[in-house]
Amino acid sequence: MAAEIGEELWSETYDDGYTISMVRGDRLGPLDVKVMHKHDEALRAHAPKHMHWVDDVFRKADHDSTVMCEFMTWALDNYHATSAWSSESEQTDYSAPSVPFYSPDELPGWDVEHLATLIDTLSKNEQLGAVGNPNVYRFRELMEQVKEYVCGDLEDTDLRRTITSTATRL
């Protein structure tokens, strides 16, 4: 039986105190998911804005831009290697990707597994809307801009402002 809109399909709790979950969405067809996260001290879960993960990457890049350049390279490679959700069972049996190149305790903000899970689930969901949707691939474009920033000049305030503006509009 298909999940109802708003019904939880999957969740996982991370060492940073956040639980990420996927609930049945309604924007991109029958396999659409809405990614939610909730800190253990919060009263309820909410959908993270793109600015949340971008800000987390920026904070980590301020501490180690080389590692975050590697991370964003991995994130874009993962985006291009992934495909849209193919079934509800794929969603309920979801296994978050592992990011093997550093310990999540080395950088501020969310655990890297938390960040990787958000990016992976958003990537899979964006792939659902590819046909006839003029706003599709905006997430990929935002990731490309973030990678350009963290792999390039962290003093490029114009690019950082452009990314921030894009992230707040998505």
N, C-alpha and C positions, 0 to 999 in steps of 0.2 A: 504494500500500500504506500502510495506517495506521501511524502511529508507535507504537512500543511504550512502555509506561509507563517513564518515566525517560529516554527518548530526547530529545536536544536538538532543538528545532524552530527556534530563532532565538537569536542573541546579538549584542551590540554592546558595544564597549569605549569608555569615556568618558575625557575628559582628566583626571578625578580619580583615575585608576588602577583604577577598578572596571569589571568586565564584568558586564552583566546578561544573563541568558539565560532562555529559557522551555523547560521540559521537559514532556513529556506527563505529566499528572497522572491521578488515578483517583477523585477525590471527587465531581465534578459531571458525570459522563458522559463520552462519547467525545471531547469537545473541551476538557476541563479541562486547564489548564496550571498548572504550579507555577513561580512566578517565583523565580529564583535570582540571587544576586550574589556576586561574588568580587573581592577586592582583589588586585592583581597580586602582592602579597607573601604572600598567604594560601596555605595548602596545598590547600584545597578550597572549593568553592562551598557556600553555605548559603541557605536561604530567609530573606529579611529579615522580621523581626517588624514588626508595625504600629508598635510603639514606636520602631523605628529611623527611619521616615520622619517620625513625629510629632516626635521629638526634633530631627531636622534642620530641620523647619519652625520649631520653637521657637527654635533657635539663630539661624536667619536672621532671624526676627521681632525678636529682641533687638537686631539691628543695623539693621533697616529694616522696621518693621511695615507701612508703607504698601505697599511692594513685595510683601510676603508676603500682605497682604490681597488685592492684585490677583491674586497667584498662586493663592490658595485660591479666589477667585471664578472664575478660569479653570478650576481643577481641577474644581469642582462643575459649571460649565457644560459642560465636556468630559464629565463623568460622565453628565449628562442627555442629551447629544447622542450618546453612544456606544451601541452595542448589543452583545449577546453575540457571541462568536466564531461565525461562520457556517460556516467550513470550515477544514480543516487548512492549505490553501494560504494562507488569510488570515493564519494564524499564522506560517508559514514565510516569507511575503513581508511581514511586519509592518514598518511604517515608524513609528518613534517620532515623537510629536508635537513640534512646535517651540513654544517659549514665547518670543514675540517682544519682550517689553517690557523686558528688561534682560540685561546680560552676566553669564554664570555666574561670572565672576571677582570680582564685587563682594561676594559674601556667603560666609560660612564654610560648611564642610561639603561635601556632595556637589555636583557640578555640577547646575545646574538641570535640564539634560536628563536626567540620571540620575534625579532626583526625579520629573520629569514622566513618564518612561517607567514607573517603578514604579507611579505612581498610575494611569496609563492602562491598563496591563496588568491591574492588580488590579480596575479598574472593569469592564473587559470580562469578566473571569472571574467577578466577582460576578453579572453579568447572567445567567450560565448557570444559577445556582441559584435563580432566582426562583420556580419552581413548587413549592409545598408545603414549602419550607424555612423554618422559623421563624427561623433565624439570618441569613437573607439581608438585605441592605441595612444590615448593621452597619457595613460599610466606609463607605458613604455617610453614615450617621449620625455616624461618627467624623469624617469630613471636615467635616461641618456644624458640629460642636463646635469643631474646630480653627479653622475660619473665624471663628466667633463670637469665639473668643479673640483671634486675631491682628488682627481688624478692630475689636475692642473695647478692653477694659481689660486690658493686659498685667500689671497688678498684681492681677488677680482670681485669687488663689491657690486658691480653692475650685474654680473652673472648670478651672484647670490640673490640679489633683489628680484631678478627675472624668475629664478626658481621659486622663491618665496611667493611671488605673485601668482605663478602658475599653480603651485600646490594649494593655495588658499581658494582658487577658483574651481578646482576639481571636486 
